């Protein structure tokens, strides 16, 4: 065998090794997911290399790549699309073009992206907003918020909350023809986290007279305490959100200090004086048996108080909505939670469902057995259309 042939063979083997990702048997369109994951992995690796060389922060590089997927606010025969600000927070507004005699439903949507990436202008969110308008004849407010690493918690939370409060003003609702009794909040991933957090905060805000009718949380991130849940163990290397990237997102939400990320990776970030909080995220008592099978609960290793003193936000209920007391949960609106089997955040959503049910909240849990994180945002996947249909059908029936 010649040297060139041997070299080509080796390159082929290495290429196949790099591209191939073992997937569960029930994943639909596996090769499409493998190729998409290869693109995502390559982009991330290039961004990590640039960060290693000191050229640019990982998240800034990834955001640069994502900016090419943004689309302008273009109106069509069905939807009028405009951009404005709500309390100085940029939002994109989608209004049905056809006239209506009655006030319309309103959907306030929060994009995902690990508090570091994304925007309302991304094609996937633009399309979802248009679908929502068309299916529900609703007004959609798709909000932006400041992103890490340039801004950290609680900036993201405050932007979303201030934008939401502005939308819930009577004069604003009248301007857009929205029924104050039929307003829902939605979000996916980090957007689901922010949706859950601001919905909790809204309950006790005396300045907000108009309340939400529904909240829809699509594979939300809800807790910062335990990075060793069964879903983290089972899906640590699966597309499209490996455990290492999720932990990086969480740590970047609070600081660019990589010491927090390292402590989280080893589950050694919660100080001993805060161990009582684990009752709210103890998966051994909050997960149904089917999700605990083959796993044994061990209390996370106690960390030092140093990180908590520097970055107390990671144990703030506004960052980790699962830390809310039961009394707080009781006042929440009708809730819809989507979780995916092959997602590190699966158990966050399921534990929240359990706690909401115990608190007496009317909650619908949609578990996607062959689902993976981000599926609703990746165009061309059959499962994405199915999840979108589940979500819009629930909204149509409950909002």
TAWO-V343507 format. One record per run of one state. SS is the DSSP state (h for helix, s for strand, l for the rest). FROM is the first residue (numbers start at 0). TO is the last residue. If there is no record, write none. Layout:
{{SS/FROM/TO} {SS/FROM/TO}}
This chain:
{{l/0/1} {h/2/18} {l/19/28} {h/29/51} {l/52/56} {h/57/68} {s/69/69} {l/70/77} {s/78/85} {l/86/87} {s/88/95} {l/96/102} {s/103/109} {l/110/120} {s/121/121} {h/122/135} {l/136/137} {s/138/142} {l/143/153} {h/154/166} {l/167/168} {h/169/175} {l/176/176} {s/177/187} {l/188/188} {h/189/202} {l/203/212} {s/213/217} {l/218/228} {h/229/233} {l/234/241} {h/242/253} {l/254/256} {h/257/264} {l/265/269} {s/270/270} {h/271/279} {l/280/281} {h/282/285} {l/286/287} {h/288/291} {l/292/301} {s/302/302} {l/303/303} {h/304/309} {l/310/310} {h/311/314} {l/315/319} {h/320/322} {l/323/324} {h/325/328} {l/329/332} {s/333/341} {l/342/344} {h/345/357} {l/358/361} {s/362/371} {l/372/373} {h/374/376} {l/377/380} {h/381/397} {l/398/398}}
